[in-house]
Amino acid sequence: MLPKHINQPSDAPKVSVCVVTYNQEKYIRQCLQSIVDQETDFDFEVVVGDDCSTDGTRAIVSEFSERYAGIVKPLFHEKNMGAGANYQHTHDHAAGEYIAHVDGDDYCLPGKLQCQACILDADSGCNIVWHRMRVLADDEKLHNGPPHLSDDKLSCLRLDRGDILQFISVGLNSSKMYRRSVRDYAIPSFPVVDYYANVEQIGNGYARFVAGGYYGVYRSGIGISSQGRDTRDILRECFLLFSRKYPKLRARTNAAVLTYLVADLRQARPTWLMFLMTSIQTFSFAGMPRFLRGLRFMHALRVRNV
């Protein structure tokens, strides 16, 4: 079932920046200020979905909506919707041709919106564009985040649906900008995570990265998690759904399951048996070779030194 979206007004801004937040009074001011301070040659809006925060978050969002009237547009929920529903609701209200996402505990660096919009303007086959982000770790120091590829390799990178299926964590969510034309996708019976959205929104196009520089900061270990469901359980449901929906890409899905099976063995609460069963349910003879060939590239997409 496709969600109902608001029609794009004729005078819509070129870019909508969607911010989702819940009880993030320590971080939301820096987040919003980093967005409204962006210098662009186009108009943009900032749509903020506050999921019934109980701290000072709502007051800060209201302050920004008054100071930057017509740019910062708050969506205040009277009841807690949950992270996934708040994400969907906020993006549903984006009017721009391009839509960027920023979590309320992360923040942008100068040039973000301009450089991403320029790539989408110049490349009609590109439906999603990410950028490198610095990672603010527990030691309060900034580290270089993924992907760990040279600018030459990064500028040539084109990731299709099969790549996103296999490599799971491709770009950090707060570095994402995508075309409004690919926003609509079928909502499954389980909570939507960014992996599911990326696979669906890529369509018949591909994703790219901005080469050169870092354009955002991700706070490690702070973000809003999926409420009520373990992320590993949600990913398992994603894998099973994609193996049925995209049978020609079954080997890529199976490689993703094998990747998560190996990664899960290192978790504090491993659920390797669940993913072992999932690997059998999504089995493909080409899955293991795909998994082995992709290990080096996947390592380049992961956070290191944090």
ROZASE-740517 format. One record per atom (N, C-alpha, C, O): residue in three letters; x, y, z. Coordinates in steps of 0.02 Angstrom, whole numbers, plus 50000, padded with zeros to 5 digits. Layout:
AlaXYZ
...
This chain:
Met500424994050000
Met500005000050000
Met500445006250000
Met500875006950043
Leu500345010749952
Leu500735016849947
Leu500445022149993
Leu499835022949996
Pro500865025950028
Pro500615031250071
Pro500355037050029
Pro500555037949971
Lys499895040950057
Lys499645046850023
Lys500105052750038
Lys500245054250095
His500325056049985
His500785061549994
His500475068149973
His500015068349931
Ile500725073450001
Ile500485080049985
Ile500755082049916
Ile501345080949902
Asn500335084949874
Asn500545086949807
Asn501055092649812
Asn501045096649858
Gln501515092849764
Gln502035097849765
Gln501755104549740
Gln501515104949683
Pro501785109849781
Pro501535116449759
Pro501965119149702
Pro502555117349695
Ser501675123549662
Ser502045126549606
Ser502615130949630
Ser503105131849594
Asp502545133849690
Asp503065138249717
Asp503485134749769
Asp503765137849814
Ala503525128149764
Ala503895124149813
Ala504635125749812
Ala504905127449759
Pro504975125249870
Pro505705126049871
Pro506035120349833
Pro505735115049823
Lys506645121549812
Lys506995116249776
Lys507155110349821
Lys507105104549799
Val507355111749883
Val507565106449929
Val507155106949994
Val507055112350022
Ser506935101250017
Ser506645100550084
Ser507135096650127
Ser507375091450107
Val507275099250186
Val507695095550234
Val507235093050289
Val506935097050326
Cys507175086550295
Cys506745083450345
Cys507145081650407
Cys507645077950403
Val506935084150464
Val507265082850528
Val506775079150573
Val506225081550584
Val506975073450599
Val506565069950647
Val506905070250715
Val507515069350721
Thr506495071450767
Thr506785072450833
Thr506315070050888
Thr505705070050880
Tyr506615067950943
Tyr506235066051002
Tyr506695066651062
Tyr507195063051067
Asn506535071151108
Asn506915072151170
Asn507665073151155
Asn508085069651182
Gln507805077951112
Gln508505079351093
Gln508685086651105
Gln509015089751064
Glu508465089251162
Glu508595096251177
Glu509345097951179
Glu509535103751169
Lys509765093051193
Lys510485094251195
Lys510775095451126
Lys511305098551119
Tyr510435093051074
Tyr510735092951007
Tyr510335096650954
Tyr510615098750904
Ile509685097550964
Ile509255099950909
Ile509425107050888
Ile509355108750830
Arg509645111250934
Arg509825118150916
Arg510405118250866
Arg510375121750816
Gln510925114450881
Gln511495114150835
Gln511295111250768
Gln511525113550716
Cys510865106150770
Cys510625103150708
Cys510275108250664
Cys510445109150606
Leu509775111550692
Leu509375116350652
Leu509795122350630
Leu509715124650573
Gln510235124750673
Gln510645130450654
Gln511105128750596
Gln511225132850552
Ser511365122550596
Ser511815120450543
Ser511455119950476
Ser511775120450423
Ile510795119050477
Ile510415118650415
Ile510235125650390
Ile510345127150332
Val509955129750433
Val509745136450411
Val510335140750390
Val510255145550354
Asp510935139050414
Asp511535142750395
Asp511825140550328
Asp512315143450305
Gln511535135550296
Gln511785133150232
Gln511725138650179
Gln511205141950174
Glu512255139550140
Glu512245144550086
Glu512095140950020
Glu512475136450000
Thr511555142849987
Thr511345139749925
Thr511125144949875
Thr510995150749893
Asp511085142949811
Asp510815147449760
Asp510095145649745
Asp509835147249691
Phe509765142249792
Phe509065140349784
Phe508715140849853
Phe509045141249904
Asp508055140849852
Asp507675140949913
Asp507625133949943
Asp507595129049906
Phe507605133550009
Phe507495127150042
Phe507065128150104
Phe507025133650131
Glu506745122750125
Glu506345122750186
Glu506615117450234
Glu506965112850213
Val506445118150298
Val506645113350348
Val506005110950383
Val505695114650420
Val505825104650371
Val505225101650400
Val505445097550461
Val505815092750454
Val505195099550520
Val505425096350582
Val504845092450613
Val504335095250632
Gly504935085850619
Gly504435081550651
Gly504635080050722
Gly505095076150734
Asp504295083250770
Asp504435082050841
Asp503935076950868
Asp503335078250868
Asp504185071250890
Asp503755065650909
Asp503535066150982
Asp503655061651022
Cys503195071650998
Cys502915072651066
Cys503465072451119
Cys503425068751168
Ser503985076451108
Ser504535076751156
Ser504295079151224
Ser503835083251228
Thr504605076551277
Thr504415078451345
Thr504935082851378
Thr504865084751436
Asp505475084551341
Asp505985089051368
Asp505905095851335
Asp505345097851319
Gly506455099451325
Gly506415106151296
Gly506465106351220
Gly506545111751192
Thr506435100651187
Thr506515100451114
Thr505995104651079
Thr506165108551034
Arg505355103951097
Arg504825107551063
Arg504915115051068
Arg504795118651019
Ala505125117551125
Ala505225124751134
Ala505775127351087
Ala505715132751060
Ile506295123451079
Ile506845125551034
Ile506615125550962
Ile506775130150924
Val506225120350942
Val505965120150874
Val505495126050862
Val505525129150809
Ser505075127750910
Ser504625133450904
Ser505015139950897
Ser504825144350858
Glu505555140550934
Glu505985146450930
Glu506255147250859
Glu506255152850832
Phe506485141950829
Phe506755142150761
Phe506205143650710
Phe506335147150661
Ser505605140950721
Ser505065142150673
Ser504845149450674
Ser504605151950623
Glu504925152750731
Glu504755159950736
Glu505325164150707
Glu505195169150672
Arg505935162250722
Arg506505166150698
Arg506605165450623
Arg506795170250589
Tyr506465159550597
Tyr506545158150525
Tyr505865156250495
Tyr505785150950466
Ala505385160850503
Ala504705159650480
Ala504705158550404
Ala505035162150367
Gly504325153450383
Gly504295151750312
Gly504835146950290
Gly504795144150235
Ile505335145950332
Ile505875141250316
Ile505825135050361
Ile505785129450337
Val505815136150427
Val505745130650474
Val505005129450488
Val504655133850512
Lys504775123450471
Lys504075121650476
Lys503985115750523
Lys504145110050505
Pro503735117050583
Pro503685111650633
Pro503055107350624
Pro502535109750603
Leu503135101050641
Leu502575096350644
Leu502585093450715
Leu502995089050730
Phe502145095950758
Phe502135093850827
Phe501605088450838
Phe501015089550825
His501815082650861
His501345077150873
His501115077350946
His501515078450991
Glu500475076450956
Glu500195076551024
Glu500265069751058
Glu500215069251119
Lys500375064551018
Lys500515057851045
Lys501135055051011
Lys501285056650953
Asn501505050951047
Asn502105048051019
Asn501935043150964
Asn501575038350975
Met502205044350904
Met502065040050846
Met502565034350839
Met502405029150809
Gly503155035150865
Gly503695030450854
Gly504155033050799
Gly503945037050757
Ala504765030750800
Ala505275033450755
Ala505095032650681
Ala505165037350642
Gly504875026550662
Gly504725025250592
Gly504145029350567
Gly504175032250512
Ala503605029750606
Ala503015033550585
Ala503175041050582
Ala502925044550538
Asn503575043450628
Asn503765050550627
Asn504175052150565
Asn504085057350534
Tyr504625047550547
Tyr505025048450486
Tyr504565048950425
Tyr504625053650386
Gln504095044250419
Gln503645044250361
Gln503225050650359
Gln503165053850307
His502945052450416
His502515058350420
His502895064650401
His502625068950365
Thr503505065350424
Thr503905071250410
Thr504075071650336
Thr504015076950305
His504275066150307
His504455066050235
His503835067050192
His503885069650137
Asp503255064850216
Asp502635065850179
Asp502485073250168
Asp502155075150120
His502725077450214
His502575084650211
His503115088650176
His503085094850174
Ala503615085350148
Ala504135088850111
Ala503885090850042
Ala503595086850006
Ala503975097150024
Ala503715099749961
Ala504255100549908
Ala504085101849850
Gly504885099849926
Gly505425101149879
Gly505505095949825
Gly505275090249830
Glu505855097949771
Glu506015093349717
Glu506505087949742
Glu506455082149722
Tyr506955089949786
Tyr507425085349818
Tyr507295085449893
Tyr507115090649921
Ile507395079749925
Ile507255079049997
Ile507885076450032
Ile508145071150014
Ala508115080050081
Ala508675077950122
Ala508425075850190
Ala507915078350214
His508785071250222
His508595069050289
His509165070350338
His509755069150322
Val508995073050397
Val509485074050450
Val509165072050517
Val508635074650534
Asp509475067550553
Asp509235065850620
Asp509375071650667
Asp509875075250659
Gly508935072550716
Gly508975078350759
Gly509585078750803
Gly509715084050832
Asp509965073350810
Asp510565073450851
Asp511195074250808
Asp511745074750836
Asp511125074250742
Asp511695075350698
Asp511685082650674
Asp511215086350689
Tyr512205084650638
Tyr512185091450610
Tyr512585091850545
Tyr512995087450530
Cys512445097150508
Cys512735097950441
Cys513355102250443
Cys513455106250489
Leu513775101450393
Leu514355105750383
Leu514245109950321
Leu513835108150279
Pro514595115550314
Pro514475120150258
Pro514535116750190
Pro514975112550179
Gly514075118550145
Gly514095116150076
Gly513685110050062
Gly513615108050004
Lys513405106950113
Lys513035100650106
Lys512485101050053
Lys512495097350004
Leu512005105550063
Leu511415105650020
Leu511595107549948
Leu511325104649901
Gln512055112249940
Gln512235114449873
Gln512565108849833
Gln512395107749775
Cys513045105449863
Cys513405100349825
Cys512975094349808
Cys513045091549754
Gln512525092449853
Gln512085086749838
Gln511575088449784
Gln511455084449739
Ala511285094449789
Ala510795096449738
Ala511125097049669
Ala510815095549619
Cys511745099349667
Cys512095099949603
Cys512185093149570
Cys512115092549509
Ile512325087949609
Ile512395081249581
Ile511735078849552
Ile511715076149497
Leu511185079749588
Leu510535077649564
Leu510325081649502
Leu510005078949457
Asp510505088049500
Asp510365092149441
Asp510725089449379
Asp510445089249324
Ala511355087549389
Ala511775085749332
Ala511705078549309
Ala511885076949252
Asp511435074149352
Asp511415067049336
Asp510705064449345
Asp510495062949401
Ser510345063849291
Ser509635061749294
Ser509555054449315
Ser509015052549337
Gly510075050449308
Gly510035043449328
Gly510145042249402
Gly510015036849427
Cys510375047449437
Cys510515046949508
Cys509885048649548
Cys509625054149543
Asn509655043949588
Asn509055045049629
Asn509205046549702
Asn508805049649736
Ile509795044349725
Ile510005045549794
Ile510725047749794
Ile511135045049757
Val510885052649835
Val511585054749842
Val511745055449916
Val511385058649954
Trp512305052249936
Trp512555052650004
Trp513215056550004
Trp513495058049952
His513465058050064
His514125061050070
His514475058150131
His514165055050174
Arg515125059150134
Arg515505057050193
Arg515275061250253
Arg515075066950246
Met515315058150312
Met515175061750374
Met515735060350424
Met516025054950426
Arg515875065350464
Arg516315064150521
Arg515905060950576
Arg515295062050581
Val516235057050618
Val515895053450672
Val516135056250739
Val516725056150754
Leu515655058550778
Leu515805060950846
Leu515705055150894
Leu515145053150909
Ala516255052350917
Ala516245046250957
Ala516195047751031
Ala516155053551052
Asp516215042451072
Asp516145043151144
Asp516715047251175
Asp516645050051229
Asp517285047451141
Asp517855051251167
Asp517805058651151
Asp518265062551165
Glu517215060751122
Glu517085067751105
Glu517565070451052
Glu517645076551045
Lys517875066051015
Lys518305068050960
Lys517985066250894
Lys517615061350888
Leu518125070350843
Leu517865069050776
Leu518335064350739
Leu518935065450736
His518055059150709
His518425054250670
His518155054250599
His517575056050587
Asn518575052350552
Asn518345051950483
Asn517885045950474
Asn518075040250488
Gly517275047250451
Gly516795041850442
Gly516815038950372
Gly517235040950331
Pro516375034250358
Pro516365030750294
Pro516075035250240
Pro515755040250254
Pro516185033350176
Pro516585027650153
Pro517325029350149
Pro517505035150140
His517745024350157
His518465025250158
His518745023450089
His519115018650081
Leu518555027450041
Leu518785026549972
Leu519105033049949
Leu518945038449974
Ser519565032549901
Ser519875038549874
Ser519345042549836
Ser518835039749815
Asp519465048949827
Asp518985053149790
Asp518895050749719
Asp518345051149692
Asp519425048149688
Asp519365045649620
Asp518875039749616
Asp518445039449572
Lys518945035049663
Lys518495029249665
Lys517785031249684
Lys517295028649657
Leu517745036049731
Leu517085038149754
Leu516695041649699
Leu516095040649692
Ser517035045849660
Ser516685049549607
Ser516435045049551
Ser515965046749516
Cys516745039149543
Cys516535034449491
Cys516015029449515
Cys515745025649475
Leu515885029449580
Leu515445024349609
Leu514715025349589
Leu514445030849596
Arg514405020049565
Arg513685020049549
Arg513395013749580
Arg513565008149560
Leu512955014549629
Leu512685008849666
Leu511955007749646
Leu511535012049656
Asp511815001849617
Asp511135000349596
Asp510774996549652
Asp511044995749707
Arg510164994249638
Arg509774990849690
Arg510124984649717
Arg510104983249777
Gly510444980849673
Gly510794974949696
Gly511354976549744
Gly511454973049794
Asp511714981949731
Asp512254984049776
Asp511984985949844
Asp512254983949896
Ile511434989849844
Ile511154992149908
Ile510854986249946
Ile510904985950008
Leu510554981549910
Leu510304975449942
Leu510864971749978
Leu510794969750036
Gln511434970949944
Gln511974966949972
Gln512354970450028
Gln512514967350078
Phe512494976850019
Phe512954980150065
Phe512614983450125
Phe512954985750170
Ile511954983550126
Ile511544985450184
Ile511684992650206
Ile511294997150189
Ser512214993650244
Ser512385000350268
Ser512845003850217
Ser513455003050219
Val512535007550173
Val512925010750119
Val513115017850138
Val513705019450144
Gly512615022050148
Gly512745028950170
Gly512385030250235
Gly511855027350248
Leu512665034650276
Leu512345036350339
Leu511705040350324
Leu511675044350278
Asn511185039050364
Asn510525041750350
Asn510505049350348
Asn510145052250307
Ser510895052550390
Ser510895059850392
Ser511295062950336
Ser511365069050332
Ser511565058850291
Ser511915061450233
Ser511515060450169
Ser511765061650114
Lys510895058350175
Lys510495056450117
Lys510095062250087
Lys509785066150123
Met510115062750021
Met509655067049984
Met509395062949925
Met509775059349893
Tyr508755063549911
Tyr508465059549857
Tyr507935063549820
Tyr507715068849842
Arg507745061049762
Arg507245064449721
Arg506545063349751
Arg506375057849772
Arg506155068549751
Arg505465067949774
Arg505085062849732
Arg504615059749757
Ser505265062049670
Ser504905057549625
Ser504965050249645
Ser504565046149623
Val505455048549688
Val505525041549711
Val505325040749784
Val505455035549814
Arg505005045749811
Arg504825045449882
Arg504315040049898
Arg504375036749950
Asp503825039149855
Asp503285034349869
Asp503525027149861
Asp503815025349810
Tyr503385023049910
Tyr503525015949905
Tyr503035012249950
Tyr502755015149997
Ala502935005849936
Ala502465001949975
Ala502705001150047
Ala503284999350058
Ile502265002350095
Ile502445001750165
Ile502314994550188
Ile501744992150181
Pro502814991050215
Pro502714984150236
Pro502344983750303
Pro502184988850333
Ser502224977750326
Ser501864976750389
Ser502324977750450
Ser502074978050506
Phe502974978150439
Phe503444979250493
Phe503734986250489
Phe503684989450437
Pro504024988850543
Pro504294995650543
Pro504824996650488
Pro505234992150476
Val504815002350456
Val505285003850402
Val505935006650432
Val505925011150473
Val506485003850410
Val507145006550427
Val507455009350363
Val507205008150309
Asp508015012950370
Asp508305016350312
Asp508525011350258
Asp508505013050199
Tyr508725005350278
Tyr508925000350229
Tyr508344998850181
Tyr508434998650120
Tyr507754997750208
Tyr507174996250167
Tyr507025002150120
Tyr506905001150061
Ala507025008150148
Ala506875014050107
Ala507385014850050
Ala507185016549994
Asn508015013750063
Asn508525014550012
Asn508435009549955
Asn508495011349896
Val508295003249972
Val508194998149920
Val507604999949875
Val507634999249814
Glu507065002349905
Glu506465003949867
Glu506545010349827
Glu506335010749769
Gln506845015349857
Gln506875021949824
Gln507395022249768
Gln507365026849727
Ile507855017649767
Ile508355017949714
Ile508045016749646
Ile508305019049595
Gly507495012949644
Gly507135011749582
Gly507575008649528
Gly507975004149542
Asn507505011149467
Asn507915008749412
Asn508545013049403
Asn508925012149355
Gly508655017649449
Gly509245021949445
Gly509805019349489
Gly509875013349499
Tyr510205023949515
Tyr510775022049556
Tyr510905027549608
Tyr510625032949605
Ala511345025949654
Ala511545030649706
Ala512275032649695
Ala512675028849669
Arg512435038749716
Arg513115041249712
Arg513325044349778
Arg512915045449823
Phe513965045649783
Phe514235049349840
Phe514555055849816
Phe514815056249760
Val514525060949858
Val514905067049845
Val515635065549857
Val515825063149911
Ala516055067049810
Ala516775065949818
Ala517105072349843
Ala516935077849820
Gly517555071649890
Gly517915077449915
Gly517585080549975
Gly517055083549969
Gly517895079850032
Gly517655083150092
Gly517115079450131
Gly516835074450109
Tyr516975082150190
Tyr516465079550235
Tyr515935084950243
Tyr516095090850250
Tyr515305082950243
Tyr514755087750243
Tyr514255086750299
Tyr513705089350296
Gly514445082950350
Gly514005082050407
Gly514365078550463
Gly514915075850455
Val514045078650523
Val514325075350582
Val513785070750611
Val513225072750623
Tyr513975064450622
Tyr513545059350650
Tyr513755057950722
Tyr514345056550734
Arg513285058350768
Arg513445056750838
Arg513345049250850
Arg512785046750846
Ser513875045850863
Ser513845038650871
Ser513505036750937
Ser513665039350990
Gly513025032150932
Gly512705029350991
Gly512175033751023
Gly511975032351080
Ile511945039050988
Ile511465043651018
Ile510775043050987
Ile510285044551021
Gly510715040850925
Gly510105041350886
Gly509505037650914
Gly509565033450958
Ile508915039550887
Ile508285036450906
Ile508245029550874
Ile508285029050812
Ser508165024350913
Ser508115017650885
Ser507395015950869
Ser506935019350891
Ser507295010650829
Ser506625008350814
Ser506285006150878
Ser506575002650919
Gln505675008350886
Gln505325007050949
Gln504915000650944
Gln504534999750896
Gly504994996250994
Gly504574990350998
Gly504834984350960
Gly504594978750971
Arg505314985150917
Arg505584979550878
Arg506344979950876
Arg506624985350867
Asp506674974350886
Asp507394974050879
Asp507574975150805
Asp507254972250761
Thr508074979250793
Thr508274980850724
Thr508464974550686
Thr508344974050626
Arg508764969750721
Arg508964963450688
Arg508354959650663
Arg508374956450610
Asp507814959850701
Asp507194956550681
Asp506894959950620
Asp506634956750575
Ile506924966650619
Ile506664970450562
Ile507074968950499
Ile506784968050445
Leu507734968650506
Leu508154967050449
Leu508004960150422
Leu507994959050361
Arg507894955450466
Arg507724948750444
Arg507094948850401
Arg507054945550349
Glu506594952750423
Glu505984953250383
Glu506114956650316
Glu505814954750266
Cys506564961450315
Cys506754964750252
Cys507064959650204
Cys506874959350146
Phe507524955650230
Phe507864950650188
Phe507354945750157
Phe507394944350097
Leu506904943350198
Leu506414938550173
Leu505954941750121
Leu505794938650070
Leu505744947850133
Leu505314951350085
Leu505674952550020
Leu505394951249966
Phe506294954850023
Phe506664956449962
Phe506834950149922
Phe506854950349861
Ser506954944649956
Ser507104938449920
Ser506514936249878
Ser506594933249825
Arg505904937849902
Arg505304936149863
Arg505154941449810
Arg504964939749754
Lys505244947649828
Lys505054953049783
Lys505534953849725
Lys505334955649670
Tyr506184952449737
Tyr506684953349685
Tyr507054946649674
Tyr507634946049694
Pro506724941749644
Pro507034935149636
Pro507674935249595
Pro508114931149605
Lys507724939849547
Lys508334940349507
Lys508934942849548
Lys509504941949527
Leu508794945849604
Leu509324948449648
Leu509394944249711
Leu509674946549761
Arg509144938049709
Arg509154933749768
Arg509864932549793
Arg509974932149854
Ala510344931849748
Ala511034930749770
Ala511294936749810
Ala511664935849858
Arg511094942749790
Arg511314948649827
Arg510994948849897
Arg511324950649946
Thr510354946949900
Thr510014946649965
Thr510334941350009
Thr510444942450068
Asn510484935549981
Asn510804930250019
Asn511494932350044
Asn511684930650100
Ala511864936050003
Ala512514938550025
Ala512434943450083
Ala512854943550128
Ala511894947450082
Ala511764951950137
Ala511624948150202
Ala511864950050255
Val511244942850197
Val511094938750256
Val511724935650284
Val511824935550345
Leu512164933150241
Leu512794930150263
Leu513224935450297
Leu513564934050347
Thr513214941450271
Thr513594946950301
Thr513344948250372
Thr513734948850419
Tyr512684948650379
Tyr512404950050445
Tyr512504944250492
Tyr512584945250552
Leu512494938150466
Leu512614932250508
Leu513304932650539
Leu513384931450599
Val513814934350500
Val514494934950525
Val514544940750575
Val514854940050628
Ala514244946450558
Ala514274952250602
Ala513914950950668
Ala514134953350721
Asp513374947250666
Asp512974946150726
Asp513334941750777
Asp513184942050837
Leu513794937650754
Leu514174933350800
Leu514584937450850
Leu514764934850903
Arg514714943750833
Arg515124947950876
Arg514694952350922
Arg514964956250962
Gln514034951750918
Gln513594955750960
Gln513544953051031
Gln513684947151043
Ala513344957451077
Ala513274955351146
Ala512704950351154
Ala512734945851196
Arg512184951151113
Arg511624946351115
Arg511544943351045
Arg511094945151008
Pro511994938751028
Pro511984935950960
Pro511334932150945
Pro511064928650988
Thr511104932950884
Thr510504929250862
Thr510684925450798
Thr510304925150750
Trp511284922450799
Trp511554919250739
Trp511094913750713
Trp511074912550653
Leu510744910350758
Leu510304904950735
Leu509744907650691
Leu509564904550641
Met509484913550709
Met508954916550670
Met509214918250600
Met508854917050551
Phe509814920850595
Phe510084922750530
Phe510344916650491
Phe510364916750430
Leu510524911450527
Leu510694905150493
Leu510074902450457
Leu510114900350400
Met509504902550492
Met508884900350461
Met508694904850403
Met508444902550351
Thr508804911450410
Thr508644916150357
Thr509084914950296
Thr508864915650239
Ser509724913150308
Ser510164911750251
Ser509934905650212
Ser510024905350151
Ile509634900950247
Ile509354895050213
Ile508734896950174
Ile508634894650118
Gln508314901250204
Gln507694903350171
Gln507824907650109
Gln507414907750063
Thr508384911050108
Thr508544915350051
Thr509104912350008
Thr509414915849968
Phe509234905950016
Phe509824902749986
Phe509864903849911
Phe509374903449874
Ser510484905149889
Ser510654905449818
Ser511364902749811
Ser511794904349851
Phe511474898649760
Phe512154895949749
Phe512664901449738
Phe513254900649753
Ala512434907149712
Ala512894912749698
Ala512984917249758
Ala513374922049756
Gly512614915849813
Gly512634920249871
Gly513314920449905
Gly513564925949919
Met513614914649918
Met514254914449951
Met514804917749910
Met515184921849938
Pro514874916249845
Pro515374919849805
Pro515274927449806
Pro515754931249809
Arg514644929549803
Arg514484936749807
Arg514724939649873
Arg515034945049875
Phe514584936049926
Phe514784938249993
Phe515544938949997
Phe515794944050022
Leu515914934049974
Leu516644934049979
Leu516954939549936
Leu517424942949957
Arg516674940549876
Arg516944945649832
Arg516814952749859
Arg517184957349845
Gly516274953349897
Gly516084960049921
Gly516394962149987
Gly516304967750009
Leu516774957550019
Leu517044959150085
Leu517484965250086
Leu517424969550131
Arg517924965750038
Arg518404971350038
Arg518034978050028
Arg518184982950061
Phe517554977949982
Phe517184984149970
Phe516764986050030
Phe516704991850048
Met516464981050062
Met516054982450121
Met516464985450177
Met516234989750213
His517074983150184
His517524985950235
His517644993350222
His517714997250270
Ala517674995250159
Ala517785002250142
Ala517185006650156
Ala517235012750160
Leu516605003450163
Leu515995007150178
Leu515855007850252
Leu515385011350271
Arg516245004650295
Arg516105004450366
Arg516495009750404
Arg516995012350380
Val516245011350464
Val516585016050508
Val517205012750536
Val517185007050560
Arg517775016350533
Arg518395013750562
Arg518675018750611
Arg518505024650610
Asn519115016250654
Asn519475020550702
Asn519025024050752
Asn519205029250778
Val518435021150766
Val518005024150816
Val517775018750864
Val517405020150912
